Amino acid sequence: MNKFIPFALCGLLISATSLMAQEPTPPQPPTTTTTPASTASPPATTPAVEPTPGSNLIPAKPAFLMNVAVNRKDATYSQGERLTVRFKAEVDCHVYLLYHQADGSTVLIFPNKAQPDNSVKANTEVSLPKAGDEFRFRVSAPFGKEALQVVAGKQPIAVLDKLDASAGRAVPVTKETQDELAKQIKASADEFAEHRVVIKTHEGGGKLPEPREAKRAGLFVGVNKLKATKHGNEVPQASKSAEIMHEALTTMGGIAPENAKVLTDVNATTAAFEDAMTKWLPSITQPGDTVFLFYCGHGGPEPTKDPSELDGNDEVITTFDSYVVDDQLGRWLQELPGRQIVLMMETCHGGGLVDARAMAGSISEVGRRVHDISDLNTMVICACLPNETSSFSTKREAAYMPEFLIKAMRTEMAPLTMTTAFQKYRERLFERVGTDQEPVFQDNIGLPVYLVPPPAKKP
């Protein structure tokens, strides 16, 4: 059956032809990443998260940020509801919008007969249907988990341009076409960008689901051990910092233990980090929830050919086996639309073991960029200014950020906002190390976010 019903004769029409999209093979993380370091973490037997269509079209490192969004914040639609799509990009590029349906078929719905020009200007939002179009999208069968995915290139993407988008209807995209596109993206990842929004569709009628209370979840990453010492030496305080922040947020911060995960030492690989950010957190949270990401580890520069990096370096945070580029982290955050996202970044350890003077500014900048391109609600706390390094006493078991944030949680009256907690952290840091290190706070949320939530209401 047709997925979208045209409002007028010139409307886009999803072909009824059933073309099975490629079922992506989920990445296999190293066996050492399956067991969290903390005994309070979720067990290693946590069920695998179902892969989302289009996973094979994600660049390892995006060339720029993209965003696609729909007209419902919860991205859930019932039969007959109207659906609109909008997207934009950070730079001038050529954009293609794929629709992965619940029956496994994939179609190209942009460009199309009504909008044949897919060259999109930077930071210019494109709507589908656009104002004045004589068609509408209404949800119909097949129903289930689906995805709308924008793929963009700095140059036109020939394998998609071969599809005839001038017929006035959505064009089937075969598995072979997707495989060819995936190969091109893998070979030249720095030429492409991508973003998906997962939607859920269901039959009309019946009882509506009961409203749920907002949830809090957390990912706590402490990179102590390093496979290579290129970005610094081992720092036991990094893993301890993640563990005590995990304990504090699950005992005082309103996060249920099953909604918290710790990655430390050899478990803190790039694959495990990405999996937790892009699969686990999206699977346990929904729009309206609050997600905390605490990272403690080395940060530093890595040479790049990206012309946008004037100093010739990307800013990275280390993992056990490699590192994560700031743009990668930004893309991972886009998998959490509608959530309040709090980033707590304690980097540049050991009083200058690593020359990572741009790291704090880079993390704050990527938080702003993600907010601007995706309307994500992001809040960022960094340990120092761009021209500084983070320091701590090697005689202490953890870094200053978790130590002082936790002290505020214990001594300040609940509820404790992130703004107040940061102020207390900053005051105590100045008392300890003076003003040579200035923490960074960037709030793109506006509404109060609680480190310690209000006490639960009695039934």
C-alpha positions as CSV (number, residue, x, y, z in Angstrom):
1,M,0.0,0.0,0.0
2,N,1.1,3.6,-0.5
3,K,2.8,5.3,2.4
4,F,1.8,8.9,1.6
5,I,-1.5,9.8,0.1
6,P,-1.3,12.8,-2.3
7,F,-3.5,15.8,-1.6
8,A,-3.6,16.7,-5.2
9,L,-2.8,15.0,-8.5
10,C,0.6,16.5,-8.7
11,G,1.5,15.2,-5.2
12,L,4.4,12.9,-4.5
13,L,3.4,9.3,-4.4
14,I,5.4,6.5,-2.8
15,S,5.6,3.6,-5.2
16,A,3.9,0.4,-4.1
17,T,6.8,-1.6,-5.5
18,S,8.4,-3.4,-2.6
19,L,12.1,-3.0,-2.8
20,M,13.9,-4.5,0.2
21,A,16.5,-2.0,1.7
22,Q,19.8,-3.3,2.8
23,E,19.7,-4.7,6.4
24,P,22.8,-3.1,7.8
25,T,25.1,-5.3,9.8
26,P,25.8,-3.7,13.2
27,P,29.4,-3.1,14.0
28,Q,31.1,-5.7,16.2
29,P,32.8,-4.0,19.1
30,P,35.9,-5.6,20.6
31,T,35.1,-8.3,23.1
32,T,36.8,-6.2,25.8
33,T,34.1,-3.5,25.5
34,T,31.1,-5.6,26.6
35,T,31.8,-5.6,30.3
36,P,31.4,-2.1,32.0
37,A,34.1,-1.4,34.5
38,S,31.8,-0.4,37.3
39,T,29.8,-3.1,39.1
40,A,26.9,-0.6,39.2
41,S,26.7,-0.5,35.4
42,P,24.1,-2.4,33.4
43,P,25.1,-6.0,32.9
44,A,26.9,-7.1,29.8
45,T,23.8,-9.1,28.8
46,T,21.9,-6.0,27.8
47,P,20.0,-6.8,24.6
48,A,21.5,-5.5,21.4
49,V,19.8,-2.4,19.9
50,E,18.0,-3.0,16.6
51,P,19.9,-1.2,13.8
52,T,18.2,1.6,12.0
53,P,18.0,1.6,8.2
54,G,20.7,3.7,6.5
55,S,23.4,3.0,9.1
56,N,25.8,2.0,6.3
57,L,25.4,5.6,4.8
58,I,26.9,7.4,7.8
59,P,30.4,8.9,7.2
60,A,33.0,7.9,9.8
61,K,33.8,11.6,10.1
62,P,31.2,14.0,8.6
63,A,32.4,16.8,6.4
64,F,29.9,19.1,8.0
65,L,26.7,18.9,10.1
66,M,23.3,18.2,8.6
67,N,19.9,18.1,10.2
68,V,16.5,16.6,9.2
69,A,13.4,17.0,11.4
70,V,9.7,16.4,11.3
71,N,6.7,18.3,12.5
72,R,6.1,16.2,15.6
73,K,8.6,16.3,18.5
74,D,7.9,12.7,19.5
75,A,8.2,11.6,15.8
76,T,5.2,9.3,16.3
77,Y,2.3,9.3,13.8
78,S,-1.0,7.6,13.5
79,Q,-2.8,6.7,10.3
80,G,-4.0,9.8,8.4
81,E,-1.9,12.3,10.2
82,R,-0.1,14.9,8.1
83,L,3.7,14.7,8.0
84,T,6.1,17.5,7.0
85,V,9.9,17.3,6.8
86,R,12.5,20.0,7.0
87,F,16.2,20.0,6.7
88,K,19.3,22.3,6.5
89,A,23.1,22.1,6.2
90,E,26.0,24.1,7.6
91,V,27.5,24.6,4.2
92,D,26.4,24.9,0.5
93,C,25.9,21.3,-0.7
94,H,23.8,18.9,-2.7
95,V,21.1,17.2,-0.6
96,Y,19.1,14.0,-1.1
97,L,16.3,12.8,1.1
98,L,15.8,9.0,1.5
99,Y,12.7,7.5,3.1
100,H,13.2,4.0,4.6
101,Q,9.8,2.4,5.1
102,A,8.7,-0.1,7.6
103,D,8.4,-2.8,4.9
104,G,12.1,-2.5,4.1
105,S,11.7,-0.5,0.9
106,T,13.6,2.8,0.4
107,V,12.6,5.7,-1.9
108,L,14.1,9.1,-2.8
109,I,11.6,11.9,-2.1
110,F,14.0,14.9,-2.6
111,P,14.8,16.1,-5.2
112,N,11.4,15.7,-6.9
113,K,9.3,17.1,-9.7
114,A,8.1,20.0,-7.5
115,Q,11.6,20.7,-6.1
116,P,14.1,19.5,-8.8
117,D,17.0,21.7,-7.6
118,N,18.7,20.0,-4.7
119,S,21.6,22.5,-4.4
120,V,21.0,23.8,-0.9
121,K,22.5,27.0,0.6
122,A,24.2,27.0,4.0
123,N,21.9,27.4,7.0
124,T,18.8,27.6,4.7
125,E,15.9,25.5,5.8
126,V,14.1,23.5,3.1
127,S,10.6,22.2,3.8
128,L,8.9,19.3,2.1
129,P,6.3,20.0,1.0
130,K,7.2,23.6,0.7
131,A,4.8,26.5,1.0
132,G,2.5,26.6,-1.9
133,D,2.9,23.0,-3.0
134,E,-0.4,21.4,-4.0
135,F,0.2,18.1,-2.2
136,R,0.4,16.9,1.4
137,F,1.9,13.8,3.1
138,R,-0.5,11.7,5.1
139,V,0.6,8.6,7.0
140,S,-0.7,5.2,5.8
141,A,0.5,1.6,5.8
142,P,3.0,0.0,6.1
143,F,3.3,0.9,9.8
144,G,6.3,0.5,12.2
145,K,9.7,1.9,12.8
146,E,10.9,4.0,9.8
147,A,13.6,6.6,9.0
148,L,13.9,9.8,7.0
149,Q,17.6,10.3,6.1
150,V,19.4,13.2,4.4
151,V,22.6,12.4,2.6
152,A,24.6,15.4,1.3
153,G,27.7,15.9,-0.7
154,K,30.0,18.8,-1.4
155,Q,29.5,17.7,-5.1
156,P,26.4,16.1,-6.8
157,I,26.1,12.4,-5.9
158,A,26.1,10.7,-9.3
159,V,24.7,7.4,-8.1
160,L,21.6,9.2,-6.8
161,D,21.4,11.6,-9.7
162,K,20.9,8.6,-12.0
163,L,17.5,8.1,-10.4
164,D,14.7,9.8,-12.3
165,A,13.2,12.3,-9.9
166,S,11.2,14.1,-12.5
167,A,8.3,11.6,-12.7
168,G,6.3,13.4,-10.0
169,R,6.6,10.6,-7.5
170,A,9.1,9.2,-5.1
171,V,11.7,7.0,-6.8
172,P,12.6,3.5,-5.5
173,V,16.2,3.2,-4.4
174,T,17.5,-0.3,-4.8
175,K,19.8,-2.2,-2.5
176,E,22.5,-2.0,-5.2
177,T,22.3,1.7,-5.4
178,Q,22.6,2.0,-1.6
179,D,25.5,-0.4,-1.6
180,E,27.3,1.7,-4.2
181,L,26.6,4.9,-2.2
182,A,27.9,3.3,1.0
183,K,31.2,2.4,-0.8
184,Q,31.6,6.0,-2.0
185,I,31.0,7.4,1.5
186,K,33.4,4.9,3.1
187,A,36.1,5.8,0.5
188,S,35.7,9.6,0.8
189,A,34.0,10.2,4.1
190,D,35.2,13.8,4.2
191,E,33.1,14.7,1.2
192,F,29.7,13.7,2.7
193,A,27.4,14.5,5.6
194,E,24.3,12.6,6.8
195,H,21.5,12.8,9.4
196,R,18.5,10.6,10.2
197,V,15.3,11.0,12.1
198,V,13.6,7.8,13.2
199,I,9.8,7.9,13.2
200,K,7.2,5.5,14.4
201,T,3.9,5.0,12.5
202,H,0.8,3.0,13.6
203,E,-2.8,2.4,12.7
204,G,-5.4,4.9,13.6
205,G,-7.9,4.4,16.4
206,G,-7.5,2.5,19.6
207,K,-6.4,3.6,23.0
208,L,-3.7,6.2,23.1
209,P,-0.6,5.3,25.1
210,E,-0.4,6.5,28.7
211,P,1.8,9.6,29.1
212,R,5.2,8.9,30.7
213,E,7.3,10.9,33.1
214,A,10.5,12.5,31.8
215,K,13.4,10.1,32.2
216,R,17.1,10.9,33.1
217,A,19.9,8.9,31.7
218,G,23.7,9.1,31.8
219,L,26.9,7.9,30.1
220,F,30.1,8.2,32.1
221,V,33.4,7.8,30.2
222,G,36.8,7.7,31.9
223,V,39.8,7.1,29.7
224,N,42.7,6.0,31.9
225,K,44.5,3.4,29.8
226,L,45.7,4.2,26.3
227,K,46.7,1.7,23.7
228,A,49.2,4.3,22.5
229,T,50.7,7.2,24.4
230,K,50.5,9.7,21.6
231,H,48.0,11.8,23.4
232,G,49.3,11.3,26.9
233,N,50.0,8.9,29.7
234,E,47.7,6.7,31.8
235,V,45.8,8.7,34.4
236,P,44.0,6.6,37.0
237,Q,42.0,9.7,38.1
238,A,40.1,9.6,34.8
239,S,38.4,6.3,35.3
240,K,37.8,7.1,39.0
241,S,36.2,10.4,38.0
242,A,33.7,8.6,35.7
243,E,32.9,6.0,38.4
244,I,32.2,8.6,41.2
245,M,30.1,10.7,38.8
246,H,28.1,7.6,37.9
247,E,27.6,6.8,41.6
248,A,26.5,10.4,42.4
249,L,24.0,10.7,39.6
250,T,22.5,7.3,40.3
251,T,22.2,8.0,44.1
252,M,21.5,11.8,44.2
253,G,20.8,12.8,40.6
254,G,17.7,10.9,39.8
255,I,19.1,8.5,37.2
256,A,17.9,4.9,37.6
257,P,20.9,2.5,37.6
258,E,19.5,0.7,34.5
259,N,19.7,4.1,32.6
260,A,23.3,4.7,33.4
261,K,26.4,3.2,31.8
262,V,30.1,3.4,32.6
263,L,33.0,3.0,30.1
264,T,36.5,3.0,31.5
265,D,39.9,1.6,30.8
266,V,40.0,-1.0,28.0
267,N,36.2,-0.8,27.7
268,A,36.4,2.9,26.7
269,T,37.0,2.2,23.0
270,T,35.8,4.4,20.1
271,A,33.3,1.7,19.0
272,A,31.9,1.3,22.5
273,F,31.6,5.1,22.9
274,E,29.8,5.5,19.6
275,D,27.5,2.5,20.2
276,A,26.5,4.0,23.6
277,M,25.9,7.5,22.1
278,T,24.1,6.5,18.9
279,K,22.3,3.3,19.8
280,W,22.0,2.7,23.6
281,L,21.0,6.2,24.7
282,P,18.5,6.7,21.8
283,S,17.0,3.3,22.6
284,I,16.3,4.1,26.3
285,T,15.3,7.8,26.1
286,Q,12.7,9.8,24.3
287,P,12.2,13.5,23.5
288,G,11.7,15.4,26.7
289,D,14.2,13.3,28.6
290,T,17.5,14.6,30.0
291,V,20.8,13.0,29.0
292,F,24.1,13.5,30.8
293,L,27.4,12.8,29.2
294,F,30.5,13.0,31.5
295,Y,33.9,12.5,29.9
296,C,37.2,12.5,31.6
297,G,40.3,11.9,29.6
298,H,43.0,13.4,27.4
299,G,42.2,16.0,24.7
300,G,44.5,17.3,22.0
301,P,45.2,18.2,18.4
302,E,45.3,15.7,15.5
303,P,46.5,16.7,12.0
304,T,43.7,17.0,9.4
305,K,43.3,18.0,5.8
306,D,40.0,19.7,6.6
307,P,40.4,23.3,5.2
308,S,38.0,24.7,7.9
309,E,40.6,23.9,10.5
310,L,42.9,26.9,10.0
311,D,45.7,25.5,12.3
312,G,45.7,22.2,10.3
313,N,44.4,20.2,13.4
314,D,41.2,18.7,14.5
315,E,40.5,18.8,18.2
316,V,40.0,15.3,19.6
317,I,39.2,13.5,22.9
318,T,41.0,10.2,23.4
319,T,39.5,6.7,23.7
320,F,41.4,3.6,24.7
321,D,42.2,2.6,21.2
322,S,42.0,5.8,19.2
323,Y,40.2,9.2,19.5
324,V,37.0,11.0,18.7
325,V,37.0,14.2,16.6
326,D,34.8,17.1,17.7
327,D,32.6,16.8,14.5
328,Q,32.1,13.1,15.2
329,L,30.8,13.9,18.7
330,G,28.5,16.5,17.3
331,R,27.0,14.0,14.8
332,W,26.5,11.5,17.6
333,L,24.6,14.1,19.7
334,Q,22.2,14.5,16.8
335,E,20.9,11.0,17.5
336,L,19.2,12.5,20.6
337,P,16.7,15.0,19.2
338,G,14.3,16.6,21.7
339,R,16.4,15.6,24.7
340,Q,18.1,18.0,27.1
341,I,21.7,17.2,26.7
342,V,24.3,18.1,29.4
343,L,28.0,17.6,28.4
344,M,30.5,17.7,31.3
345,M,34.0,17.5,29.8
346,E,37.0,17.2,32.0
347,T,40.0,17.1,29.7
348,C,43.7,18.0,29.5
349,H,44.8,16.0,32.6
350,G,48.1,15.9,34.5
351,G,48.9,19.6,34.5
352,G,49.8,19.8,30.9
353,L,50.7,16.2,29.9
354,V,48.9,17.0,26.7
355,D,49.0,20.3,24.8
356,A,45.2,20.6,24.3
357,R,44.7,24.3,24.6
358,A,41.9,24.4,22.0
359,M,39.9,21.5,23.5
360,A,37.6,23.4,25.8
361,G,36.8,25.9,23.1
362,S,36.3,23.1,20.6
363,I,33.8,21.2,22.7
364,S,31.8,24.4,23.5
365,E,31.9,25.3,19.8
366,V,30.6,22.0,18.7
367,G,27.8,22.2,21.3
368,R,26.8,25.6,19.8
369,R,27.0,24.2,16.2
370,V,24.9,21.2,17.0
371,H,22.4,23.5,18.7
372,D,22.3,25.8,15.7
373,I,22.0,23.2,13.1
374,S,19.6,20.8,14.9
375,D,17.8,22.9,17.5
376,L,19.2,20.5,20.0
377,N,19.0,21.6,23.7
378,T,22.6,21.4,24.7
379,M,24.5,22.5,27.8
380,V,28.3,22.3,28.0
381,I,30.6,22.5,30.9
382,C,34.4,22.4,30.2
383,A,37.2,22.3,32.7
384,C,39.2,25.2,31.2
385,L,39.4,28.0,28.6
386,P,40.8,27.4,25.1
387,N,44.2,28.8,26.0
388,E,44.6,26.7,29.2
389,T,45.1,23.2,30.4
390,S,43.2,21.4,33.1
391,S,45.1,20.5,36.2
392,F,44.6,18.5,39.3
393,S,46.6,17.1,42.2
394,T,48.0,13.6,41.5
395,K,47.5,12.9,45.2
396,R,43.7,13.1,44.8
397,E,41.7,10.2,43.5
398,A,39.6,12.2,41.0
399,A,39.7,15.4,38.9
400,Y,38.4,18.7,40.3
401,M,35.2,18.9,38.2
402,P,33.6,15.7,39.6
403,E,34.9,16.4,43.1
404,F,33.4,19.8,43.3
405,L,30.2,19.1,41.4
406,I,29.6,16.2,43.8
407,K,30.3,18.4,46.8
408,A,27.7,20.8,45.6
409,M,25.2,17.9,45.2
410,R,25.8,17.0,48.8
411,T,25.9,20.4,50.4
412,E,23.4,22.5,48.4
413,M,19.6,22.3,49.0
414,A,17.7,20.3,46.3
415,P,16.7,21.0,43.7
416,L,20.2,22.0,42.4
417,T,20.3,23.5,38.9
418,M,23.3,23.0,36.6
419,T,23.9,26.7,36.7
420,T,24.2,26.8,40.5
421,A,26.3,23.6,40.5
422,F,28.7,25.2,38.0
423,Q,29.0,28.4,40.0
424,K,30.0,26.3,43.1
425,Y,32.4,24.2,41.1
426,R,34.0,27.4,39.7
427,E,34.3,29.0,43.2
428,R,36.0,26.0,44.7
429,L,38.3,25.5,41.7
430,F,39.5,29.1,42.1
431,E,40.1,28.5,45.8
432,R,42.2,25.4,45.0
433,V,44.2,26.4,41.9
434,G,43.7,30.1,41.6
435,T,42.5,31.9,38.5
436,D,45.0,30.2,36.1
437,Q,42.2,27.8,35.1
438,E,38.8,29.2,34.1
439,P,36.0,26.7,33.5
440,V,33.6,27.2,30.6
441,F,29.8,27.1,30.8
442,Q,27.6,27.3,27.7
443,D,23.8,27.1,28.0
444,N,21.8,26.5,24.8
445,I,18.8,25.2,26.7
446,G,17.5,28.3,28.6
447,L,15.2,26.3,30.9
448,P,16.4,25.1,34.3
449,V,18.3,21.7,34.1
450,Y,18.8,20.0,37.4
451,L,21.9,18.2,38.5
452,V,19.8,17.2,41.6
453,P,16.1,17.1,40.6
454,P,13.2,18.2,42.9
455,P,12.1,15.6,45.4
456,A,9.6,13.2,43.9
457,K,6.0,14.0,44.6
458,K,4.3,11.7,47.1
459,P,1.4,9.7,45.5
